[in-house]
């Protein structure tokens, strides 16, 4: 059973959408209806929802500002608005759909079908990732001995002359007497990418991309890595 929430500053609009969603009651349950974005921002993250039906034009915070205020979220978004001028922003957020009011029932059905596909794909990805992680380890020979590390704990690998420095979670560092080029075939999992000549990053730790010629990528440990212009397109394709 999918769980949904509605955020729309118009009470009548939120009630009408809830009524239309009742047709999916065997597959979707509306667990929260909100008419003010600020209280919703405090409550929504604790509901464990799969999708948020989100209005765009609202007082205090519009829909995009609301999502920015949350900072991070793992639910899908379906925008519901009377305006068609925000389509590009919705695409950038990888929204499931963008429904114009008054919401057509056939378009709502299409959006729901897309939602189920997106949620199923996400669940499959998590399952595969968990299975890979169970035996996805890497041996790192050093002067002291051999360290066995989970690839999932590698934040980035930096070149240092003929050595490679592995920077791991919990601020651990391991220096290995092999070049970065030697580790590229080993770090061939989908989440690893060499974004410039000197650094391979684990994109699972990416938190922000800043625009530029090649741009810069910020990781969860606070590091900011320059992206070579040649790698920019591949990186953006992975992120979006």
PyMOL commands that set and color helices and strands:
alter all, ss='L'
color gray80, all
select helices_A, chain A and resi 11-24+37-46+63-70+87-92+105-134+151-153+169-171+180-184+203-205+229-239
alter helices_A, ss='H'
color red, helices_A
select strands_A, chain A and resi 2-7+28-34+51-55+76-81+97-100+137-141+146-150+154-160+163-168+173-176+192-196+199-202+206-210+216-219+224-226
alter strands_A, ss='S'
color yellow, strands_A
deselect
rebuild
show_as cartoon
